Amino acid sequence: MKRIPFIFILLLLSVVFACSPSDNDDASSEYVIEGWIESDSHPIVKLTYSIPVTKDYRSLEDLKQYVARWERITISDGEQTTTLTGVMDSRFMPPYVYTTTKMRGKAGRTYKLTLHQEGGKPNIEAVTTVPEPVGIDSFHIERVSSSDTLCQLFAYVNIPKTPVTYYKVFAKTDSTSQDFLSSYFGLLRSDMIPDNGKIAIHRGYTNLEKDFTPYFSVGDTVLVRFARIDSTAYEYWRSYDDIIMLARNTLFPVTTSMPKSIPAAYGFWQGMGSRYYMVPIQP
């Protein structure tokens, strides 16, 4: 039976209704790990359970039961092993994360995440390396010709085409949230970036918006996260983007689950070489 990770319920509500429902809700849920460690930042892990696609209605309030609390998660960098602490944090969705102040990501270092299971079940493990960050040289803002209030944000980067490297753009305008939305068409390979280094920075896309626009409004302050990632993370986000773009298309419903980049669990554990930028939208 197909299951949907909690992470995608708020983003992809239409996926649930596009899939063939099942009358069987007895299969055990699987863990969904949404974790990352960035250069010079503490690790963040969200842990939830997959949600079966059934005919039964589920309110957003009911989804609280799919947040996994009280689990033991450790991270090792080869020299030290640190246990993460689960804490309530309203700046994230869901508002519960595992983290620690005893470890910060360092470029070039490898980190092993372990979810310790009880009852004789094997531990769930994933490994990632934090890439060296690459910065954005400058930003440029252009008015959208068909609107008096919308603008397109561009960035200029200077990245060699070879060897091939990978990048993910995130953006947000909500200063009260720590969750960055995946920028629409914000997945990059170095060999596909134009020679002038110009790339578009779009708003993040969710299916909760009826009239989505990739542009920003005049007066917005955009916080951009430009993250260098590895090839495994690139493939993961490429599948994510495919689902986002197809989720509201009634002719091509989404019928596949996200890839498992972590053995025995859904989700991801990714190292990111990140740089952050605050850009006021004032053309």
Backbone as CSV, one residue per row, in Angstrom:
resi,resn,N_x,N_y,N_z,CA_x,CA_y,CA_z,C_x,C_y,C_z
1,MET,0.840,-1.194,0.000,0.000,0.000,0.000,0.874,1.242,0.000
2,LYS,0.519,2.190,-0.829,1.301,3.415,-0.908,1.138,4.240,0.369
3,ARG,2.234,4.878,0.809,2.199,5.735,1.975,2.841,7.068,1.640
4,ILE,2.349,8.109,2.280,2.848,9.453,2.018,3.531,9.981,3.262
5,PRO,4.775,10.459,3.153,5.443,11.053,4.290,4.711,12.292,4.778
6,PHE,4.719,12.516,6.104,4.067,13.682,6.706,4.569,14.974,6.089
7,ILE,5.866,15.027,5.765,6.477,16.243,5.213,5.728,16.766,4.003
8,PHE,5.115,15.847,3.231,4.472,16.264,1.997,2.971,16.486,2.131
9,ILE,2.396,16.191,3.304,0.953,16.336,3.445,0.527,17.782,3.269
10,LEU,1.217,18.706,3.919,0.845,20.118,3.812,1.169,20.673,2.447
11,LEU,2.207,20.137,1.796,2.596,20.642,0.490,1.802,20.002,-0.634
12,LEU,1.407,18.739,-0.426,0.854,17.967,-1.532,-0.486,17.346,-1.182
13,LEU,-1.400,18.147,-0.646,-2.689,17.599,-0.277,-3.406,16.981,-1.468
14,SER,-3.196,17.542,-2.646,-3.869,17.022,-3.823,-3.355,15.652,-4.215
15,VAL,-2.132,15.318,-3.800,-1.607,13.988,-4.092,-2.475,12.933,-3.430
16,VAL,-2.910,13.217,-2.202,-3.693,12.247,-1.460,-4.970,11.909,-2.206
17,PHE,-5.604,12.927,-2.745,-6.881,12.703,-3.394,-6.713,12.219,-4.828
18,ALA,-5.525,12.368,-5.390,-5.287,11.890,-6.747,-4.970,10.406,-6.767
19,CYS,-4.455,9.868,-5.648,-4.049,8.475,-5.604,-5.242,7.573,-5.378
20,SER,-5.114,6.323,-5.755,-6.160,5.351,-5.519,-6.222,5.032,-4.040
21,PRO,-7.354,5.249,-3.367,-7.433,4.996,-1.938,-7.452,3.513,-1.639
22,SER,-7.106,3.191,-0.416,-7.096,1.805,0.012,-7.975,1.657,1.229
23,ASP,-8.654,0.532,1.320,-9.486,0.276,2.483,-8.684,-0.286,3.643
24,ASN,-7.460,-0.683,3.381,-6.640,-1.310,4.399,-5.734,-0.272,5.050
25,ASP,-5.951,-0.034,6.336,-5.141,0.937,7.065,-4.348,0.257,8.172
26,ASP,-4.111,-1.039,8.027,-3.496,-1.808,9.100,-1.986,-1.923,8.970
27,ALA,-1.461,-1.632,7.791,-0.024,-1.783,7.611,0.719,-0.793,8.504
28,SER,1.831,-1.222,9.056,2.572,-0.365,9.971,3.212,0.784,9.212
29,SER,3.247,1.961,9.845,3.861,3.134,9.243,5.378,2.992,9.254
30,GLU,6.004,3.713,8.344,7.455,3.748,8.296,7.924,5.126,8.751
31,TYR,9.162,5.170,9.230,9.726,6.446,9.645,9.973,7.340,8.426
32,VAL,9.797,8.632,8.647,10.148,9.643,7.661,11.161,10.577,8.313
33,ILE,12.369,10.603,7.781,13.438,11.444,8.313,13.648,12.627,7.372
34,GLU,13.557,13.808,7.922,13.818,15.033,7.164,14.928,15.753,7.923
35,GLY,16.180,15.451,7.551,17.284,15.957,8.336,18.381,16.568,7.492
36,TRP,19.045,17.564,8.067,20.142,18.200,7.347,21.156,18.761,8.337
37,ILE,22.368,18.884,7.870,23.416,19.540,8.640,24.163,20.449,7.681
38,GLU,24.253,21.717,8.037,24.859,22.711,7.174,26.202,23.159,7.723
39,SER,27.005,23.716,6.856,28.272,24.287,7.282,28.018,25.371,8.318
40,ASP,28.727,25.267,9.461,28.656,26.247,10.550,27.297,26.316,11.233
41,SER,26.481,25.260,11.119,25.164,25.260,11.758,24.923,23.942,12.487
42,HIS,24.020,23.982,13.439,23.651,22.779,14.177,22.750,21.884,13.324
43,PRO,22.802,20.583,13.533,21.932,19.679,12.763,20.476,19.838,13.173
44,ILE,19.593,19.619,12.220,18.147,19.632,12.454,17.568,18.355,11.864
45,VAL,16.753,17.659,12.649,16.088,16.448,12.167,14.614,16.515,12.559
46,LYS,13.747,16.349,11.573,12.317,16.159,11.827,12.021,14.673,11.634
47,LEU,11.288,14.101,12.552,10.995,12.670,12.489,9.491,12.460,12.590
48,THR,8.925,11.850,11.566,7.493,11.578,11.519,7.271,10.164,11.018
49,TYR,5.990,9.785,10.918,5.621,8.483,10.357,4.906,8.690,9.035
50,SER,5.062,7.734,8.134,4.330,7.806,6.866,2.841,7.632,7.130
51,ILE,2.041,8.228,6.257,0.588,8.234,6.432,-0.054,7.430,5.309
52,PRO,-0.834,6.411,5.639,-1.459,5.597,4.591,-2.520,6.387,3.835
53,VAL,-2.614,6.153,2.541,-3.642,6.786,1.716,-4.906,5.934,1.798
54,THR,-5.943,6.470,2.424,-7.196,5.746,2.591,-8.356,6.659,2.222
55,LYS,-9.555,6.104,2.284,-10.753,6.882,2.025,-11.152,7.734,3.228
56,ASP,-10.577,7.428,4.374,-10.961,8.125,5.595,-10.445,9.556,5.594
57,TYR,-11.284,10.463,6.076,-10.894,11.871,6.178,-9.958,12.064,7.358
58,ARG,-8.913,12.874,7.156,-7.996,13.221,8.240,-7.868,14.736,8.308
59,SER,-8.140,15.286,9.461,-7.955,16.720,9.649,-6.492,16.990,9.951
60,LEU,-6.087,18.250,9.818,-4.710,18.602,10.144,-4.411,18.315,11.615
61,GLU,-5.439,18.413,12.464,-5.251,18.133,13.880,-4.891,16.663,14.091
62,ASP,-5.477,15.779,13.284,-5.198,14.352,13.410,-3.761,14.004,13.042
63,LEU,-3.115,14.858,12.251,-1.768,14.553,11.783,-0.731,14.627,12.903
64,LYS,-1.115,15.205,14.051,-0.171,15.302,15.159,0.316,13.936,15.615
65,GLN,-0.547,12.922,15.472,-0.176,11.596,15.942,0.935,10.972,15.105
66,TYR,1.230,11.568,13.951,2.279,11.022,13.091,3.636,11.674,13.337
67,VAL,3.725,12.561,14.315,5.012,13.124,14.711,5.664,12.176,15.712
68,ALA,6.877,11.732,15.421,7.572,10.757,16.272,8.361,11.487,17.360
69,ARG,7.961,11.330,18.585,8.653,11.928,19.722,9.337,10.843,20.537
70,TRP,10.249,11.272,21.391,10.909,10.383,22.346,11.792,9.330,21.682
71,GLU,12.225,9.557,20.463,13.133,8.613,19.812,14.586,8.985,20.128
72,ARG,15.461,8.007,20.002,16.879,8.270,20.242,17.593,8.382,18.904
73,ILE,18.142,9.567,18.654,18.862,9.835,17.408,20.254,10.339,17.767
74,THR,21.261,9.767,17.137,22.634,10.224,17.365,23.279,10.602,16.043
75,ILE,24.272,11.476,16.127,25.077,11.865,14.972,26.545,11.716,15.340
76,SER,27.293,11.106,14.439,28.728,10.921,14.659,29.494,11.547,13.504
77,ASP,30.585,12.251,13.831,31.439,12.824,12.796,32.763,12.084,12.686
78,GLY,32.823,10.892,13.296,34.048,10.099,13.261,34.938,10.341,14.456
79,GLU,34.714,11.460,15.150,35.500,11.777,16.339,34.640,11.810,17.595
80,GLN,33.412,12.313,17.441,32.503,12.361,18.576,31.117,11.925,18.132
81,THR,30.362,11.373,19.076,28.979,10.986,18.834,28.093,11.775,19.780
82,THR,27.100,12.439,19.220,26.232,13.314,20.005,24.785,12.852,19.892
83,THR,24.088,12.821,21.013,22.668,12.474,21.026,21.836,13.737,20.846
84,LEU,20.901,13.695,19.903,20.035,14.841,19.657,18.910,14.892,20.689
85,THR,18.463,16.096,20.977,17.366,16.306,21.922,16.124,16.744,21.168
86,GLY,14.989,16.110,21.465,13.731,16.506,20.855,13.131,17.692,21.579
87,VAL,12.795,18.731,20.842,12.265,19.957,21.450,11.097,20.498,20.628
88,MET,10.152,21.130,21.305,9.087,21.844,20.617,9.659,23.137,20.051
89,ASP,9.359,23.412,18.792,9.857,24.632,18.166,8.827,25.083,17.129
90,SER,8.075,26.121,17.462,6.980,26.585,16.613,7.459,27.221,15.313
91,ARG,8.770,27.419,15.187,9.285,28.010,13.950,9.360,26.998,12.820
92,PHE,9.142,25.720,13.139,9.180,24.663,12.134,7.803,24.027,11.991
93,MET,7.612,23.302,10.890,6.407,22.514,10.670,6.829,21.108,10.257
94,PRO,6.467,20.069,11.050,5.754,20.160,12.318,6.608,20.830,13.394
95,PRO,5.986,21.350,14.449,6.723,22.151,15.450,7.455,21.300,16.486
96,TYR,8.184,20.302,16.015,8.962,19.433,16.896,10.179,18.952,16.124
97,VAL,11.361,19.229,16.645,12.585,18.854,15.944,13.579,18.247,16.927
98,TYR,14.519,17.491,16.369,15.643,16.962,17.130,16.890,17.760,16.730
99,THR,17.638,18.214,17.725,18.816,19.019,17.420,19.801,18.949,18.584
100,THR,20.939,19.616,18.445,21.933,19.700,19.499,22.775,20.948,19.283
101,THR,23.234,21.512,20.376,24.160,22.653,20.292,25.604,22.199,20.443
102,LYS,25.814,20.900,20.569,27.158,20.365,20.804,27.897,20.032,19.515
103,MET,27.258,20.253,18.379,27.892,19.922,17.110,27.483,20.925,16.037
104,ARG,28.445,21.340,15.251,28.196,22.188,14.093,28.795,21.519,12.858
105,GLY,28.121,21.700,11.733,28.623,21.126,10.500,29.900,21.815,10.036
106,LYS,30.817,21.028,9.493,32.051,21.559,8.930,32.217,21.040,7.513
107,ALA,32.551,21.938,6.605,32.719,21.557,5.201,33.788,20.476,5.077
108,GLY,33.470,19.451,4.297,34.404,18.361,4.071,34.292,17.220,5.054
109,ARG,33.526,17.407,6.115,33.413,16.366,7.137,32.166,15.514,6.887
110,THR,32.273,14.217,7.207,31.191,13.265,7.000,30.453,13.015,8.310
111,TYR,29.113,12.922,8.225,28.279,12.767,9.412,27.342,11.571,9.234
112,LYS,27.339,10.728,10.238,26.493,9.534,10.247,25.348,9.738,11.220
113,LEU,24.138,9.637,10.717,22.939,9.734,11.538,22.437,8.332,11.844
114,THR,22.086,8.090,13.105,21.564,6.786,13.507,20.278,6.975,14.297
115,LEU,19.215,6.336,13.837,17.955,6.265,14.572,17.927,4.910,15.267
116,HIS,18.033,4.936,16.583,18.130,3.707,17.368,16.729,3.151,17.615
117,GLN,16.496,1.911,17.174,15.196,1.282,17.346,15.238,0.247,18.466
118,GLU,14.103,0.085,19.116,13.986,-0.880,20.198,13.362,-2.175,19.688
119,GLY,13.272,-3.153,20.582,12.614,-4.413,20.250,13.388,-5.278,19.285
120,GLY,14.704,-5.107,19.254,15.498,-5.938,18.369,15.500,-5.508,16.920
121,LYS,14.839,-4.404,16.597,14.825,-3.919,15.216,16.165,-3.282,14.876
122,PRO,16.633,-3.455,13.643,17.926,-2.845,13.272,17.840,-1.328,13.265
123,ASN,18.930,-0.696,13.637,18.979,0.759,13.594,18.893,1.254,12.154
124,ILE,18.356,2.454,12.000,18.289,3.098,10.688,19.438,4.084,10.598
125,GLU,20.274,3.951,9.564,21.484,4.765,9.455,21.547,5.463,8.100
126,ALA,22.154,6.619,8.107,22.371,7.375,6.871,23.636,8.203,7.036
127,VAL,24.341,8.399,5.936,25.617,9.116,5.966,25.605,10.225,4.918
128,THR,26.151,11.374,5.280,26.261,12.480,4.331,27.530,13.259,4.624
129,THR,27.965,14.012,3.624,29.142,14.879,3.764,28.738,16.307,3.450
130,VAL,29.235,17.242,4.234,28.925,18.661,4.009,29.875,19.209,2.941
131,PRO,29.347,19.652,1.791,30.209,20.221,0.750,30.720,21.615,1.118
132,GLU,31.754,22.028,0.441,32.270,23.389,0.618,31.260,24.385,0.036
133,PRO,30.860,25.414,0.801,29.870,26.364,0.294,30.396,27.166,-0.903
134,VAL,29.481,27.573,-1.753,29.773,28.454,-2.881,28.818,29.637,-2.787
135,GLY,29.332,30.842,-2.945,28.507,32.022,-2.744,27.880,32.575,-4.008
136,ILE,26.935,33.481,-3.810,26.306,34.252,-4.879,27.038,35.584,-4.984
137,ASP,27.387,35.976,-6.200,28.138,37.219,-6.390,27.270,38.460,-6.222
138,SER,26.064,38.430,-6.814,25.201,39.610,-6.756,23.767,39.217,-7.093
139,PHE,22.851,40.154,-6.818,21.437,39.946,-7.123,20.952,41.069,-8.045
140,HIS,19.901,40.759,-8.789,19.300,41.739,-9.685,17.792,41.561,-9.637
141,ILE,17.070,42.660,-9.582,15.613,42.624,-9.494,15.026,43.293,-10.726
142,GLU,14.042,42.629,-11.341,13.376,43.173,-12.517,11.871,43.167,-12.305
143,ARG,11.226,44.219,-12.746,9.778,44.272,-12.711,9.191,43.230,-13.667
144,VAL,8.081,42.618,-13.260,7.330,41.744,-14.155,6.464,42.634,-15.038
145,SER,6.619,42.508,-16.325,5.976,43.442,-17.255,4.458,43.453,-17.145
146,SER,3.865,42.333,-16.735,2.405,42.253,-16.678,1.825,42.664,-15.327
147,SER,2.684,43.147,-14.409,2.193,43.488,-13.069,2.906,44.726,-12.535
148,ASP,2.174,45.497,-11.730,2.757,46.678,-11.088,3.339,46.349,-9.715
149,THR,3.052,45.150,-9.218,3.438,44.826,-7.842,4.390,43.634,-7.735
150,LEU,4.645,42.924,-8.840,5.466,41.714,-8.789,6.832,41.941,-9.428
151,CYS,7.828,41.254,-8.893,9.189,41.362,-9.403,9.828,39.981,-9.521
152,GLN,10.745,39.857,-10.467,11.545,38.645,-10.615,12.920,38.890,-10.000
153,LEU,13.343,37.971,-9.154,14.651,38.057,-8.519,15.643,37.158,-9.251
154,PHE,16.792,37.713,-9.588,17.860,36.951,-10.247,19.118,37.005,-9.382
155,ALA,19.940,35.984,-9.536,21.233,35.946,-8.861,22.305,35.648,-9.896
156,TYR,23.517,36.114,-9.623,24.658,35.829,-10.493,25.696,35.031,-9.698
157,VAL,26.107,33.916,-10.289,27.093,33.048,-9.642,28.259,32.825,-10.599
158,ASN,29.392,32.511,-10.036,30.587,32.214,-10.837,31.068,30.821,-10.451
159,ILE,30.528,29.822,-11.152,30.782,28.423,-10.821,31.330,27.701,-12.055
160,PRO,32.487,27.070,-11.967,33.020,26.303,-13.103,32.049,25.195,-13.511
161,LYS,31.949,24.955,-14.808,31.031,23.929,-15.299,31.518,22.524,-14.972
162,THR,32.822,22.354,-14.916,33.385,21.052,-14.558,34.437,21.228,-13.466
163,PRO,34.578,20.247,-12.576,33.724,19.059,-12.466,32.302,19.446,-12.089
164,VAL,31.348,18.582,-12.423,29.945,18.890,-12.187,29.669,18.962,-10.686
165,THR,29.049,20.043,-10.266,28.630,20.221,-8.879,27.138,20.540,-8.859
166,TYR,26.532,20.422,-7.679,25.070,20.483,-7.585,24.643,21.504,-6.529
167,TYR,23.493,22.156,-6.782,23.044,23.242,-5.910,21.523,23.230,-5.773
168,LYS,21.063,23.664,-4.612,19.624,23.782,-4.355,19.351,25.154,-3.772
169,VAL,18.349,25.814,-4.353,17.949,27.146,-3.892,16.682,27.016,-3.049
170,PHE,16.708,27.652,-1.878,15.535,27.750,-1.014,15.260,29.227,-0.775
171,ALA,14.003,29.551,-0.545,13.662,30.959,-0.296,12.459,31.046,0.630
172,LYS,12.411,32.128,1.387,11.236,32.370,2.224,11.097,33.865,2.479
173,THR,9.871,34.278,2.738,9.590,35.676,3.079,9.014,35.806,4.475
174,ASP,8.748,34.678,5.124,8.185,34.669,6.470,9.325,34.675,7.490
175,SER,9.519,35.783,8.164,10.634,35.910,9.101,10.403,35.143,10.396
176,THR,9.170,34.692,10.636,8.866,33.975,11.874,9.095,32.483,11.746
177,SER,9.361,31.999,10.538,9.521,30.568,10.302,10.965,30.248,9.946
178,GLN,11.429,29.079,10.404,12.745,28.593,10.034,12.687,27.618,8.867
179,ASP,11.483,27.321,8.392,11.322,26.413,7.259,11.481,27.172,5.946
180,PHE,12.443,26.747,5.142,12.634,27.315,3.822,11.871,26.485,2.802
181,LEU,11.145,27.152,1.913,10.481,26.438,0.828,11.469,26.179,-0.294
182,SER,11.307,25.024,-0.923,12.107,24.702,-2.090,11.749,25.660,-3.211
183,SER,12.699,26.435,-3.667,12.446,27.417,-4.720,11.991,26.722,-6.001
184,TYR,10.952,27.269,-6.613,10.417,26.718,-7.858,11.498,26.752,-8.941
185,PHE,11.792,25.577,-9.529,12.880,25.436,-10.501,14.220,25.861,-9.898
186,GLY,14.399,25.554,-8.624,15.607,25.982,-7.932,16.638,24.885,-7.746
187,LEU,16.685,23.936,-8.678,17.663,22.848,-8.621,18.645,23.030,-9.774
188,LEU,19.953,23.055,-9.459,20.947,23.445,-10.455,22.094,22.446,-10.539
189,ARG,22.572,22.261,-11.755,23.841,21.577,-12.016,24.795,22.594,-12.622
190,SER,26.053,22.509,-12.237,27.003,23.515,-12.702,27.116,23.552,-14.221
191,ASP,26.990,22.389,-14.878,27.139,22.362,-16.335,25.893,22.846,-17.065
192,MET,24.826,23.180,-16.324,23.605,23.682,-16.944,23.371,25.158,-16.635
193,ILE,24.241,25.772,-15.850,24.126,27.199,-15.547,24.606,28.002,-16.751
194,PRO,23.870,29.044,-17.167,24.288,29.855,-18.330,25.696,30.420,-18.155
195,ASP,26.319,30.725,-19.265,27.694,31.240,-19.227,27.808,32.539,-18.440
196,ASN,26.746,33.342,-18.440,26.799,34.605,-17.688,26.510,34.417,-16.198
197,GLY,26.211,33.168,-15.791,25.990,32.866,-14.379,24.669,33.339,-13.821
198,LYS,23.738,33.746,-14.687,22.472,34.302,-14.226,21.461,33.190,-13.971
199,ILE,20.925,33.157,-12.750,19.907,32.171,-12.399,18.716,32.886,-11.764
200,ALA,17.530,32.325,-11.940,16.317,32.912,-11.379,16.064,32.351,-9.982
201,ILE,15.655,33.228,-9.080,15.256,32.831,-7.732,13.746,32.990,-7.638
202,HIS,13.040,31.878,-7.481,11.579,31.912,-7.440,11.062,31.638,-6.033
203,ARG,9.812,31.971,-5.835,9.120,31.600,-4.611,8.964,30.082,-4.545
204,GLY,8.805,29.584,-3.330,8.514,28.170,-3.164,7.070,27.885,-3.510
205,TYR,6.826,26.682,-4.018,5.497,26.306,-4.508,4.851,25.315,-3.561
206,THR,3.597,25.562,-3.191,2.826,24.581,-2.440,1.445,24.470,-3.072
207,ASN,0.808,23.324,-2.829,-0.533,23.112,-3.371,-1.624,23.772,-2.540
208,LEU,-1.228,24.473,-1.484,-2.209,25.184,-0.680,-2.549,26.549,-1.276
209,GLU,-1.795,26.942,-2.300,-2.042,28.226,-2.950,-2.818,28.007,-4.243
210,LYS,-3.990,28.626,-4.343,-4.793,28.472,-5.551,-4.189,29.233,-6.720
211,ASP,-3.674,30.419,-6.448,-3.123,31.268,-7.507,-1.636,31.483,-7.252
212,PHE,-0.864,30.459,-7.544,0.569,30.541,-7.288,1.264,31.439,-8.306
213,THR,2.187,32.248,-7.821,3.061,33.011,-8.698,4.497,32.766,-8.263
214,PRO,5.419,32.574,-9.193,6.817,32.350,-8.821,7.538,33.641,-8.442
215,TYR,6.834,34.778,-8.586,7.488,36.068,-8.378,7.277,36.572,-6.954
216,PHE,8.067,37.571,-6.584,7.960,38.193,-5.277,7.255,39.540,-5.411
217,SER,6.670,39.988,-4.313,5.947,41.252,-4.316,6.860,42.387,-3.866
218,VAL,6.606,43.568,-4.410,7.353,44.747,-3.986,7.136,44.948,-2.488
219,GLY,8.204,45.141,-1.758,8.127,45.286,-0.308,8.498,44.023,0.447
220,ASP,8.532,42.865,-0.257,8.978,41.622,0.382,10.452,41.715,0.759
221,THR,10.815,41.013,1.802,12.219,40.779,2.107,12.447,39.275,1.978
222,VAL,13.257,38.902,1.021,13.465,37.492,0.708,14.747,37.000,1.361
223,LEU,14.641,35.918,2.115,15.819,35.256,2.661,16.118,34.056,1.777
224,VAL,17.276,34.092,1.136,17.683,33.053,0.183,18.725,32.152,0.835
225,ARG,18.518,30.862,0.711,19.541,29.895,1.119,20.061,29.223,-0.151
226,PHE,21.333,29.453,-0.440,21.960,28.859,-1.617,22.854,27.734,-1.118
227,ALA,22.427,26.494,-1.367,23.072,25.335,-0.766,23.735,24.452,-1.824
228,ARG,25.001,24.167,-1.596,25.678,23.163,-2.410,25.356,21.799,-1.821
229,ILE,24.980,20.850,-2.676,24.587,19.519,-2.234,25.342,18.473,-3.044
230,ASP,25.169,17.197,-2.704,25.821,16.141,-3.473,24.854,15.559,-4.498
231,SER,25.326,14.588,-5.276,24.520,14.035,-6.369,23.298,13.281,-5.843
232,THR,23.415,12.634,-4.680,22.281,11.908,-4.102,21.169,12.874,-3.726
233,ALA,21.533,13.976,-3.088,20.540,14.991,-2.732,19.926,15.610,-3.979
234,TYR,20.731,15.790,-5.011,20.229,16.347,-6.272,19.114,15.472,-6.841
235,GLU,19.336,14.161,-6.871,18.322,13.255,-7.407,17.068,13.259,-6.545
236,TYR,17.250,13.386,-5.246,16.098,13.437,-4.350,15.236,14.661,-4.650
237,TRP,15.871,15.830,-4.738,15.116,17.051,-4.980,14.540,17.098,-6.392
238,ARG,15.175,16.424,-7.326,14.608,16.363,-8.675,13.287,15.596,-8.668
239,SER,13.226,14.495,-7.906,11.971,13.755,-7.778,10.917,14.598,-7.054
240,TYR,11.347,15.319,-6.046,10.440,16.200,-5.311,9.830,17.247,-6.248
241,ASP,10.669,17.876,-7.051,10.181,18.895,-7.980,9.207,18.308,-8.993
242,ASP,9.471,17.082,-9.445,8.559,16.425,-10.392,7.179,16.243,-9.764
243,ILE,7.146,15.813,-8.508,5.867,15.616,-7.825,5.154,16.947,-7.622
244,ILE,5.904,17.975,-7.228,5.307,19.296,-7.035,4.625,19.769,-8.316
245,MET,5.299,19.615,-9.441,4.759,20.123,-10.704,3.581,19.302,-11.207
246,LEU,3.527,18.015,-10.864,2.461,17.151,-11.366,1.286,17.036,-10.405
247,ALA,1.471,17.453,-9.157,0.495,17.157,-8.117,-0.888,17.734,-8.399
248,ARG,-0.944,18.877,-9.069,-2.250,19.492,-9.325,-2.743,19.247,-10.743
249,ASN,-2.039,18.420,-11.481,-2.440,18.122,-12.848,-3.376,16.920,-12.836
250,THR,-4.646,17.156,-13.124,-5.633,16.076,-13.054,-5.433,15.025,-14.137
251,LEU,-4.723,15.368,-15.207,-4.497,14.407,-16.296,-3.328,13.477,-15.999
252,PHE,-2.406,13.924,-15.148,-1.230,13.119,-14.823,-1.077,13.041,-13.307
253,PRO,-1.945,12.278,-12.629,-1.876,12.213,-11.171,-0.590,11.546,-10.696
254,VAL,-0.152,11.959,-9.510,1.047,11.382,-8.928,0.715,10.002,-8.372
255,THR,1.421,8.986,-8.802,1.143,7.618,-8.370,2.377,6.936,-7.805
256,THR,3.462,7.667,-7.640,4.685,7.081,-7.114,5.090,7.775,-5.821
257,SER,5.768,7.027,-4.959,6.270,7.596,-3.721,7.605,8.274,-3.973
258,MET,8.008,9.111,-3.030,9.335,9.704,-3.101,10.396,8.612,-2.978
259,PRO,11.543,8.796,-3.597,12.601,7.789,-3.493,13.126,7.696,-2.071
260,LYS,13.625,6.527,-1.726,14.208,6.320,-0.399,15.713,6.524,-0.483
261,SER,16.146,7.702,-0.086,17.579,7.950,-0.067,18.204,7.435,1.223
262,ILE,17.336,7.010,2.167,17.784,6.387,3.410,17.260,4.959,3.436
263,PRO,18.104,3.963,3.573,17.617,2.589,3.671,16.659,2.432,4.851
264,ALA,15.552,1.765,4.628,14.580,1.436,5.685,13.785,2.630,6.181
265,ALA,13.817,3.747,5.468,13.012,4.913,5.867,12.801,5.812,4.667
266,TYR,11.756,6.626,4.743,11.563,7.671,3.753,12.376,8.900,4.162
267,GLY,12.458,9.863,3.238,13.052,11.138,3.580,14.513,11.258,3.198
268,PHE,15.239,12.107,3.929,16.619,12.400,3.552,17.444,12.803,4.766
269,TRP,18.728,12.614,4.646,19.738,13.138,5.566,20.797,13.745,4.680
270,GLN,20.877,15.076,4.656,21.691,15.767,3.665,22.651,16.762,4.308
271,GLY,23.869,16.739,3.807,24.831,17.773,4.152,24.708,18.907,3.151
272,MET,24.739,20.145,3.632,24.595,21.304,2.759,25.685,22.322,3.065
273,GLY,26.364,22.754,2.012,27.279,23.876,2.135,26.501,25.130,1.810
274,SER,25.986,25.818,2.815,24.991,26.874,2.602,25.545,28.276,2.849
275,ARG,25.024,29.188,2.053,25.227,30.618,2.267,23.847,31.279,2.272
276,TYR,23.676,32.284,3.137,22.381,32.946,3.298,22.471,34.406,2.855
277,TYR,21.364,34.882,2.264,21.314,36.265,1.776,19.930,36.843,2.045
278,MET,19.889,38.096,2.472,18.638,38.811,2.666,18.506,39.866,1.583
279,VAL,17.433,39.765,0.791,17.277,40.628,-0.376,15.962,41.377,-0.305
280,PRO,15.962,42.697,-0.083,14.719,43.474,-0.143,14.273,43.629,-1.596
281,ILE,12.994,43.415,-1.831,12.458,43.551,-3.186,12.042,44.992,-3.407
282,GLN,12.974,45.762,-3.915,12.748,47.172,-4.234,13.358,47.436,-5.606
283,PRO,12.554,47.378,-6.668,13.081,47.544,-8.023,13.619,48.963,-8.275
